[in-house]
Each structure stands twice: as structure tokens, then as C-alpha cells.
């Protein structure tokens, strides 16, 4: 998609600073979060985008310029701007997804825990073995990546089972395993 807009400033120096700022936001070496607001529907959603080309400012005067940039989606689908989080208990909690597409999520296991994980719809995901007190294991369910949060050490081999993705109608998720630590799920509602 191509984004077009105007840069309005009070001086020519401010205009040059704005050109630099816009260029730094859309650096070709990274992705950015693009927020799309739909006031008529009361929605604000976010899409990760990567620039195809750097912004091309066209000065109209010392205080006004047209700017356009072409971006492509780096993270389909659109995501809710507001992150959601839930502490998962043995009795379980309901995870909601207000969108129309499955929502990827991240599970955080904070020790002390033993053979901890989550279960839903007769499916189970589990991290085998002990997680000591003070250690946090982060499982990116969409990318199937499991690591120690503080050291970055990969622990994918200790994970087994199904990988959670929250459907548009939401779902009930329960904690499995033992220990005094906690299990949380973080996600954003997702649209196709």
C-alpha cells in the first residue's frame, strides 16, 4: 500500500527535521507498527509493515511538503492495538479474540514450575522438566520458538504438544503441571 500525506511546519529548518524523522521511522532495515483507525466502527488496529521504498518528500514551500511511502505487510493479519494478557489457572480462564482471524500468542512460564503448560479443547502444550524460581521461559506460539527470557538460550526441544492459536470466538485455557510459579498468555485480537 502507498501512504500519502502532508508535512506542515512553521519553518524550513523544522521541515528538514521532519524529513529526517519520517525517514528514520521507515528505515528499510526494520518493520514498524502502522495503526489504522476506523472511527466510524470504533476500531483501531495495528499492522506490522516494512517499507518498500524510503519516503519521498516533495517540498511545496518552506513550510509544506507532500510525502509518500510504499509499504508491504510484514505481519499478516491486522492486530488490535491493545494487547491482552491473562494469568492461566488450573481451573482455566476464557481468552477472547474480537477479530476475524486466529490470534497468535506468547506463553510465559515463571518458575518455580514442573512440567508446566496449558490445555484447551483436548489439546496440550507442555514444557518438560523443572523451571527454577526466577527463571522465565517464553514460548512464541506462532513462531514455535521457546527460550529463556533473560539469557536467550533456546529450549525448543523441551516443548511438546500442540501450539496455541486463539480463534475468533475465543476459547477456555487451563494450566497444567505443578509449582508455585505462574503461567500467562499475551495476545492481541486479530483480523483477516
Order of alpha helices (4+ residues) and beta strands (2+ residues): beta-alpha-beta-beta-beta-beta-beta-beta-beta-beta-beta-beta-beta-beta-beta-beta-beta-beta-beta
